[in-house]
């Protein structure tokens, strides 16, 4: 068996991280060198690519997700096909990085989430054991189950990486990832692990992307540069319909996904707009405003109020902000969303910036998360964040498949 635990914590290990999100827009694949563990973890990225998911496989994955049911044979087959796709991506990124697959010490992979019942059960497909056998390297996967066993929701996972990246800055940081779902992590200036707050705000790009697809007859899979939304105006009546969603009434810890904001929900909104003669541009503009609203309200209710109660006050000058909202994900590149967040939070002493302003690559962040979580598991460290997931205790997350 290959010894994947360094003799010295100062030694670097070559790791691969793989992530496929709810949008199914590709396989994020990263080669990085990781050193240390816990708060002392450091990394050096070597190569990052986003590889496409074959059209036929993507269509089958979407069908299972949207129908919420499938034949057992189909689920069984797709579990192995996803793992085979991941293996192909590892081989490709190895060539791009100028290394052999055998040079990889370990890899971390989330698997594709097909269904998530917060606090009860979760299903990610893409067999880690099969993947390990195909590549001949150790694989760490299935990070959510242990947190659920400890009484948590199994999500979010990203707060641990945010802690590693930002806790040492001694600044109040709110990291925001706008993928299919929008989620945030609040790291207080103290950097104390037990004071971290993290949760899903609500929809990110998910509703907007579905509307763009419908508006353009399948020509556009997302609203590039917010052109469709900027051509419309907000519909107050439609906005109130979205604002009544029950998820917005919940308090952290909370998590969500396609089950609440996926195609079924988006299609119901599209039908509402058609019946109420709300034009397509006004529809997508209102959806963008709603997405920003969910994020802004989350920051105000669960970060700003906490800060105010502790004696801090918002300030008028964003350049001297009391907190920084660090945006990542595809939605951070949507100029309308970014502008709405910037204007909506500035009065509360929050400066909105992009992750690259903090020298963090937005595109590779989720793949890096997988590598860092795998590294922590290998060291025998706990990587869940109970204050974010609701777990009763810290716990080692992930299953490990070893190879000789």
Secondary structure, 3 states (H helix, E strand, C coil): CCCCCCCCCCCEEEEEEEECCCCCCCEEEEEEEEECCHHHCEEEEEEEEEECCCHHHHHHHHHHHHHCCCCHHHHHHHHHHHHHHHHHHHHHHHHHHCCCHHHCCEEEECCEEEEEECCCEEEEECCHHHHHHHHCCCEEECCCHHHHHCCCCCCCCCHHHHHHHHHHHCCCEEEEEECCEEEEEEECCCCCHHHCEEEEEEECCHHHHHHHHHHCCCCCCCCHHHHHHHCCCCCHHHHHHHHCCHHHHCCCCCCCCHHHHCHHHHHHHHHHHHHCCCCHHHHHHHHHHHHHHHHHHHHHHHHHHHHHHCCCCCCCCHHHCCEEEEEECHHHHCHHHHHHHHHHHHCCCEEEEEHHHHCCCCCCHHHHHHHHHHHHHHCCCCCCCHHHHCCCCCCCCCEEECCC
